[in-house]
Amino acid sequence: MSRVAIQIAVIKGDGIGVDVTDAALAIVEAALSKSSSIRLDYREIYAGAGYFRETGRDIEAGGEEAAGKADAIFLGNAPQRLADPRAGDIDLVILRESTEGLFYSAAVHGRSEVINNEEVRDVLRITRATTEKLHRFGFELARKRKQRGSRGMLTCVDKANVFASMAFFRQIYDEIAAEFPDVQTDYNYVDAQALDLIRRPWDFDVLVTENMFGDILSDLAGGLVGGMGIAACAEIGDSTALFQPAHGSAPDIMGQDSANPLAAILSGALMLEYLADKTGESTLADASRLIETAVSRGFSESRIRPIEFGGDMGTGAVTRELLALL
């Protein structure tokens, strides 16, 4: 399917979100110029804490509607290393459904029950419709990654030995697995999974889990690869998607040219891959691969040395080096 332009809503956010967004979009545009004739049209939407201080609104008038109409949304925000030489083989994805699980109580007003100031109960919700969609997305992603050379394995992370909700989660996983005989199945209780991410993270491909479990494990996984400054994030909806680095806004270093832009840049690569699937334009996927290859090569050749990892390169230097590597 050919399209003249793809619409991207850009929300730079607060703090270093501004710095890393500019870096990420510069890399995205450079990658596109080398592999695709597709044009991305950016529509900046003003939102965040700073915008609220200035206007009393958390997002500009019409901003939510504009974001919903876009093909994708890019959000600017909302150094340890493993000694084992296999650390370079870490390539995993953690999937969590963001409207249910234990966060259901926080997301839906009134689902937490306070009893006489002596007890609080929160609801953990797992529904068939939502969980089928989550597992099917996971199997499809594992199949797609297998075609690119990964293991093609989806690990169901749960606590099915204790909770009926988690047994239900695993039951639905098994039902959907029958549709994907080419994808390897795997199971792990969440406590054992946390241990295994420390002991042997290179053995995993795609992990699918309940919302709270995924929230915890994704931060652990970020630490395995150097910190949240390199952790990319995609939030995939039914009709559009939002892409952002997993880190916060770090207002104390805003504008100091010291933020690590890699999480934002890699989120931009995820955005291009998503748009390739959505539009059928394979050249967008080619641009995504260019970015990922440039980042990998930059580290292997010691050409990328972010300050966050004890290096000597700030936001601008990392961005310029990646541009040279594309």
Backbone torsions as a table, in degrees:
resi	resn	phi	psi	omega
1	MET	NA	126.3	-177.4
2	SER	-99.6	137.3	178.9
3	ARG	-135.8	144.1	-179.6
4	VAL	-70.4	-44.9	-178.2
5	ALA	-150.6	153.5	177.5
6	ILE	-114.3	134.9	-174.8
7	GLN	-90.8	125.3	178.5
8	ILE	-119.8	122.3	171.9
9	ALA	-85.0	128.1	-177.4
10	VAL	-116.0	121.0	175.9
11	ILE	-118.9	105.0	-175.9
12	LYS	-72.2	-28.9	176.9
13	GLY	77.9	-143.9	-172.9
14	ASP	-117.6	166.2	172.5
15	GLY	55.9	-131.3	-177.3
16	ILE	-73.0	-4.4	175.0
17	GLY	-55.3	-38.3	177.8
18	VAL	-63.3	-46.8	-177.4
19	ASP	-62.4	-49.5	-173.2
20	VAL	-75.6	-27.4	177.0
21	THR	-65.2	-46.3	178.6
22	ASP	-59.0	-41.0	179.2
23	ALA	-65.0	-46.6	-176.8
24	ALA	-62.6	-44.7	-177.7
25	LEU	-70.3	-29.9	174.4
26	ALA	-63.3	-41.3	178.9
27	ILE	-68.6	-42.8	178.6
28	VAL	-57.5	-47.3	-178.8
29	GLU	-65.1	-38.7	178.8
30	ALA	-65.4	-40.8	178.7
31	ALA	-65.6	-41.2	178.4
32	LEU	-62.4	-39.6	-177.5
33	SER	-63.0	-23.0	-178.4
34	LYS	-93.8	-14.9	-172.4
35	SER	-136.9	-4.8	-173.3
36	SER	-151.7	150.6	174.0
37	SER	-97.4	2.8	-179.9
38	ILE	-70.0	139.6	177.5
39	ARG	-109.4	133.7	173.5
40	LEU	-98.4	125.9	175.0
41	ASP	-100.0	121.1	-176.2
42	TYR	-98.4	134.0	175.5
43	ARG	-121.6	105.6	-178.2
44	GLU	-75.5	134.6	178.5
45	ILE	-118.7	127.4	-176.9
46	TYR	-87.7	126.5	-177.8
47	ALA	-162.0	166.4	175.7
48	GLY	118.1	-178.2	-176.9
49	ALA	-65.6	-41.6	179.1
50	GLY	-62.7	-42.5	178.7
51	TYR	-64.7	-36.7	178.5
52	PHE	-64.6	-41.9	178.7
53	ARG	-61.1	-35.1	-176.8
54	GLU	-80.8	-34.2	-169.7
55	THR	-121.7	-16.7	-174.2
56	GLY	81.9	5.0	177.7
57	ARG	-118.8	145.5	178.8
58	ASP	-83.9	-16.6	176.9
59	ILE	-152.0	147.8	-177.2
60	GLU	-61.7	155.3	179.1
61	ALA	-57.6	129.4	-179.7
62	GLY	80.0	1.2	-176.4
63	GLY	-65.5	-43.1	-179.2
64	GLU	-64.4	-39.7	179.6
65	GLU	-66.4	-41.0	179.4
66	ALA	-64.3	-40.5	178.2
67	ALA	-64.4	-39.5	-179.2
68	GLY	-66.2	-27.4	-179.7
69	LYS	-84.5	-15.2	-177.5
70	ALA	-72.5	159.8	176.0
71	ASP	-73.9	-28.0	177.2
72	ALA	-158.7	161.7	179.6
73	ILE	-123.7	132.2	175.2
74	PHE	-114.6	123.1	-177.2
75	LEU	-115.6	130.3	-175.6
76	GLY	-71.9	-32.8	178.9
77	ASN	-161.1	-163.1	163.3
78	ALA	-168.9	NA	NA
79	PRO	NA	90.6	177.5
80	GLN	-104.2	152.7	177.7
81	ARG	-130.4	150.2	175.9
82	LEU	-82.5	138.5	-180.0
83	ALA	-75.5	-26.5	-177.5
84	ASP	-65.7	132.5	-179.5
85	PRO	-62.8	-18.3	178.4
86	ARG	-74.9	-3.1	179.9
87	ALA	-57.3	-30.9	178.9
88	GLY	-67.3	-12.8	-179.5
89	ASP	-92.1	0.7	179.6
90	ILE	-67.5	120.7	179.0
91	ASP	-154.4	85.7	-175.0
92	LEU	-133.3	159.1	178.7
93	VAL	-126.9	134.4	175.9
94	ILE	-110.3	122.3	179.2
95	LEU	-105.1	132.0	173.9
96	ARG	-138.9	138.8	178.1
97	GLU	-86.4	129.0	-164.5
98	SER	-98.7	8.7	179.3
99	THR	-114.4	-11.9	-176.8
100	GLU	-122.0	-145.7	-176.3
101	GLY	63.7	-154.0	-178.5
102	LEU	-71.6	-24.4	177.5
103	PHE	-69.8	-9.5	178.5
104	TYR	-55.7	-38.3	-180.0
105	SER	-65.2	-37.2	-179.3
106	ALA	-77.2	-34.0	-175.2
107	ALA	-78.3	-29.6	-177.3
108	VAL	-111.4	115.9	-176.3
109	HIS	-57.3	134.8	174.4
110	GLY	90.0	3.1	-178.8
111	ARG	-86.6	-11.3	171.9
112	SER	-89.9	136.2	-176.5
113	GLU	-114.3	115.4	177.9
114	VAL	-98.5	124.8	-174.7
115	ILE	-113.1	102.4	174.0
116	ASN	52.2	33.0	178.7
117	ASN	57.4	18.6	-179.9
118	GLU	-117.7	-15.1	-174.8
119	GLU	-156.4	143.6	174.9
120	VAL	-129.5	137.0	178.2
121	ARG	-123.6	132.3	175.9
122	ASP	-114.0	147.0	-177.0
123	VAL	-94.8	129.3	171.5
124	LEU	-102.8	115.3	-172.7
125	ARG	-112.1	127.8	173.2
126	ILE	-128.3	118.8	178.1
127	THR	-112.5	151.7	-178.7
128	ARG	-63.3	-47.6	-174.8
129	ALA	-59.0	-47.7	-177.7
130	THR	-69.9	-40.8	-176.8
131	THR	-71.6	-35.1	174.0
132	GLU	-60.0	-42.3	179.5
133	LYS	-64.0	-41.4	179.3
134	LEU	-63.1	-50.1	-177.8
135	HIS	-65.7	-39.6	179.6
136	ARG	-64.3	-40.1	175.6
137	PHE	-60.6	-41.3	-179.3
138	GLY	-63.8	-44.6	179.7
139	PHE	-66.5	-39.9	178.5
140	GLU	-64.5	-38.9	178.2
141	LEU	-66.3	-43.4	178.6
142	ALA	-61.6	-39.6	177.5
143	ARG	-63.7	-43.5	179.9
144	LYS	-64.2	-41.8	178.9
145	ARG	-67.3	-32.2	177.2
146	LYS	-62.5	-38.1	178.7
147	GLN	-65.0	-21.4	178.8
148	ARG	-96.8	2.8	174.9
149	GLY	109.8	0.8	177.9
150	SER	-82.2	-178.2	-174.7
151	ARG	-70.6	-23.9	-176.5
152	GLY	67.6	48.8	-176.7
153	MET	-128.1	135.4	175.9
154	LEU	-115.2	117.6	179.9
155	THR	-96.5	123.1	175.4
156	CYS	-86.1	114.1	-178.5
157	VAL	-104.7	120.3	-174.8
158	ASP	-153.7	-166.8	171.7
159	LYS	-136.6	53.2	-173.5
160	ALA	-67.8	-14.7	178.6
161	ASN	-80.6	-6.6	-176.9
162	VAL	-123.8	-46.3	-169.5
163	PHE	-108.3	135.7	177.0
164	ALA	-62.6	-35.3	179.1
165	SER	-62.0	-38.2	-179.6
166	MET	-76.6	-31.7	173.8
167	ALA	-64.5	-37.8	176.5
168	PHE	-65.6	-42.3	177.3
169	PHE	-57.2	-44.9	-179.9
170	ARG	-71.1	-37.2	178.1
171	GLN	-58.0	-45.1	-179.7
172	ILE	-66.8	-36.8	175.6
173	TYR	-56.5	-47.1	-179.2
174	ASP	-63.5	-38.1	179.3
175	GLU	-64.1	-45.1	-179.5
176	ILE	-70.2	-31.6	-179.2
177	ALA	-58.2	-30.7	-179.4
178	ALA	-62.6	-22.1	179.2
179	GLU	-81.6	-10.7	-173.8
180	PHE	-130.2	66.6	-177.4
181	PRO	-64.5	-17.0	-179.1
182	ASP	-85.9	-6.4	-179.8
183	VAL	-103.1	130.0	-179.6
184	GLN	-72.6	133.6	177.5
185	THR	-96.5	153.5	-177.4
186	ASP	-156.3	152.4	-177.1
187	TYR	-136.5	146.0	175.5
188	ASN	-157.2	136.2	170.5
189	TYR	-72.8	148.5	-168.8
190	VAL	-62.2	-35.3	179.0
191	ASP	-67.6	-41.0	176.5
192	ALA	-67.4	-33.6	179.0
193	GLN	-65.1	-39.6	176.9
194	ALA	-60.1	-43.3	177.3
195	LEU	-63.3	-43.7	-176.9
196	ASP	-69.9	-27.4	175.7
197	LEU	-67.4	-25.2	175.3
198	ILE	-82.8	-42.9	-174.2
199	ARG	-78.2	-40.6	-172.5
200	ARG	-150.0	58.6	-176.9
201	PRO	-63.5	-23.7	-179.3
202	TRP	-70.3	-9.2	-179.1
203	ASP	-87.0	-3.2	-174.1
204	PHE	-111.4	153.7	-178.0
205	ASP	-118.3	-80.0	176.4
206	VAL	-118.9	132.2	177.6
207	LEU	-114.9	134.9	176.9
208	VAL	-120.6	132.9	-172.1
209	THR	-155.0	169.3	175.7
210	GLU	-64.8	158.4	-171.4
211	ASN	-55.8	-53.7	-177.8
212	MET	-66.1	-42.9	178.0
213	PHE	-59.0	-43.0	179.9
214	GLY	-65.4	-35.8	178.0
215	ASP	-60.4	-42.8	-178.3
216	ILE	-73.9	-47.7	-176.1
217	LEU	-66.8	-31.1	-179.3
218	SER	-67.9	-35.4	175.4
219	ASP	-68.7	-38.7	176.2
220	LEU	-60.5	-44.2	-179.8
221	ALA	-64.7	-36.3	176.9
222	GLY	-60.8	-39.9	178.2
223	GLY	-64.8	-30.4	-179.5
224	LEU	-65.1	-30.0	-175.7
225	VAL	-105.0	15.1	173.6
226	GLY	120.1	-14.1	179.7
227	GLY	132.0	174.1	-177.0
228	MET	-69.2	-14.3	178.8
229	GLY	-68.0	-7.5	178.0
230	ILE	-122.4	6.4	-176.1
231	ALA	-91.4	109.5	178.7
232	ALA	-84.5	156.6	-176.3
233	CYS	-144.0	138.1	174.3
234	ALA	-130.6	134.4	175.8
235	GLU	-116.1	104.4	-170.6
236	ILE	-97.3	120.4	177.1
237	GLY	-103.5	-173.7	-178.7
238	ASP	-70.2	-33.7	-175.0
239	SER	-123.5	-19.4	177.6
240	THR	-148.0	179.6	-176.7
241	ALA	-149.6	155.2	179.6
242	LEU	-120.3	138.1	-177.8
243	PHE	-126.2	133.3	-176.5
244	GLN	-159.9	153.9	171.2
245	PRO	-67.4	151.4	-175.9
246	ALA	-77.1	-12.2	-176.4
247	HIS	-81.9	174.5	179.2
248	GLY	-89.6	-162.0	-172.4
249	SER	-91.5	-17.3	176.4
250	ALA	41.4	60.3	-175.7
251	PRO	-61.5	-20.9	-178.5
252	ASP	-68.5	-18.7	179.2
253	ILE	-118.2	12.4	179.8
254	MET	-59.4	133.6	175.0
255	GLY	74.6	7.3	-177.9
256	GLN	-98.0	5.9	179.2
257	ASP	58.8	36.1	-180.0
258	SER	-122.9	-5.7	-179.5
259	ALA	-71.3	144.8	175.6
260	ASN	-83.9	115.6	-176.6
261	PRO	-87.3	1.8	-170.4
262	LEU	-65.6	-38.3	179.2
263	ALA	-62.5	-40.5	178.2
264	ALA	-68.1	-42.5	-179.8
265	ILE	-62.7	-44.4	179.0
266	LEU	-69.3	-28.5	172.9
267	SER	-66.7	-35.4	174.6
268	GLY	-62.8	-38.0	176.3
269	ALA	-63.9	-41.3	176.2
270	LEU	-60.9	-38.8	179.2
271	MET	-62.3	-43.5	179.2
272	LEU	-63.8	-39.0	178.9
273	GLU	-65.1	-42.4	177.6
274	TYR	-61.6	-44.2	-179.3
275	LEU	-66.0	-32.2	176.3
276	ALA	-62.1	-44.4	178.2
277	ASP	-66.7	-37.7	-175.0
278	LYS	-73.1	-37.1	-174.0
279	THR	-102.3	-15.8	-175.5
280	GLY	80.7	8.1	-179.5
281	GLU	-90.1	99.4	-174.8
282	SER	-66.6	-22.8	-179.8
283	THR	-65.9	-23.7	175.3
284	LEU	-66.5	-39.1	176.1
285	ALA	-65.6	-35.8	176.9
286	ASP	-61.6	-40.9	178.7
287	ALA	-65.6	-38.1	177.4
288	SER	-60.5	-45.2	179.2
289	ARG	-63.1	-35.8	178.0
290	LEU	-59.1	-44.0	-179.1
291	ILE	-65.1	-48.3	-179.0
292	GLU	-61.3	-41.1	179.3
293	THR	-65.5	-39.2	179.1
294	ALA	-63.9	-41.4	178.7
295	VAL	-65.2	-46.2	179.4
296	SER	-60.4	-45.4	-180.0
297	ARG	-65.9	-38.0	179.7
298	GLY	-59.3	-40.1	177.7
299	PHE	-74.0	-43.3	-176.7
300	SER	-64.9	-29.2	179.7
301	GLU	-98.6	6.6	-179.6
302	SER	57.3	33.6	177.3
303	ARG	-94.1	-12.7	175.1
304	ILE	-115.4	119.0	-176.7
305	ARG	-136.6	75.0	-177.1
306	PRO	-62.5	145.6	176.8
307	ILE	-56.2	-36.2	-179.4
308	GLU	-55.6	-32.0	-178.4
309	PHE	-96.7	15.7	-179.0
310	GLY	85.9	11.9	-179.1
311	GLY	-88.4	-166.6	-174.5
312	ASP	-118.7	16.7	-174.6
313	MET	-118.5	125.9	176.6
314	GLY	-88.2	-166.7	-176.5
315	THR	-56.7	-50.4	-176.7
316	GLY	-65.4	-42.3	-177.9
317	ALA	-65.8	-41.7	178.1
318	VAL	-63.0	-43.3	-179.5
319	THR	-62.9	-45.7	-179.6
320	ARG	-63.4	-38.6	-179.3
321	GLU	-67.8	-37.8	177.9
322	LEU	-67.3	-38.9	176.5
323	LEU	-59.2	-38.0	178.7
324	ALA	-70.7	-26.4	-177.8
325	LEU	-84.7	-17.4	-177.6
326	LEU	-66.7	NA	NA
